Amino acid sequence: MGCVGSKHDAADKYKVAGDAKDSKPKGQASNAKPTGQINNYAPAQPKPKLDPADFRFVNLKGEVKVKPPGSINGQAFTIDKCEDCDLYILDNCAQVQIDECKNCRIFIGPTDGSIFMRDSSDCKCALIGRQVRLRDVTKTDIALFCRTRPILESSSDIGLTCYTMNYAALSAQLKAAKLDVVHNFWSHVYDFTPKSTNWHYLEPGTTVEALLGGDAGFPEPVKAALGAYGGDGPLITTWGDRNPPAPDYLFVIFPQHKADSAMQFINQSKHEACVLRCNKAEVNPEVAGQMAHFASWARSVERDISAGMCIGVELSGAGVRAKLCHVAHVLGGHDTEQEPCGAAFRHLGITE
């Protein structure tokens, strides 16, 4: 069974929540019975009617289109049959569907649901979503933030790297989409039709602006809508499942009551080492026991990490242990050089 369903008819495909067509017919009777009581509150204001045309880019060629922060507000969006376009959705969405696009530059802001891309080729994309699924997509490079495993089906020559660009509205949009910065599994790909040529890693250090804008950078309307961008912020750039840049390895895990300390440690570490992977998950007693065995931790540590939601980070870099172990201890983390311990935690809680 394929990962992405068949296309809906045009009416459903371009439907948005709050569309006037979804409202109750005017002549429909109410089942409510009069109570004889006087209500002392103001009647609810009707929701503004949304124009479906505001939530789609369709049949465009050679155009620059930008939806700025605040213009989508968690609605679904559709991109269909576009060619040689720069298409930027700089707001949080419910879900996004991209079909039959060619040679486009596409940016999709934090998406609470799925980003589906189908029947497209020769595109450059930056995608931030809970799920990202590609079917029949070719020759496309993606800077990716994905809460779950990215899924490929019948796709080839897909280049992937970690999404890295902060911008002014990003923190609020991630919160609205219920996405956590420690949950980015961009490199943990599930391929329904696996072949060695289906996907590959882009060069480390590939930036979103270079990927989408090339030497010229973003188009001016995009820069204006982004505001301040490209500086420090909430995102954590991870190396993913590429071969580590150095043989030195360090895994640090923080129990639930040290969540703030965990984020402080990660934010310091990303300037002093290479962050391979992060995760936030509950550790059951069985897995806690395995991790404690790999790391030779005391029973007290085993109990500590099985008491709720933990945050863990895997690091690499020359002398990483000497640089960061003391910091981890001061902040209340538990550390080890044993990679099997980190491997037992790195993919906990991921769903496809």
Disulfide bonds with the S-S distance in Angstrom:
none
